């Protein structure tokens, strides 16, 4: 992903609310499964890491992205954004 594409996705992500929260148990198989299901309806997902989670949000974002086969767009504070295009008919068209 180029910096121009990442900037475009960051702009889109500013207006969306977190749809999932990572709690003190950190990343569990159930979390990964639920986040994977969210990618069936959305291409861009914002996830919040709660204050009681002691793990680093950047590490959590990388683990979740790897397990869901998505890409980390950004990590800001305790929130991060993941992107995974639809296999057929992607709604978000990235600039070249």
Order of alpha helices (4+ residues) and beta strands (2+ residues): alpha-beta-alpha-beta-alpha-beta-beta
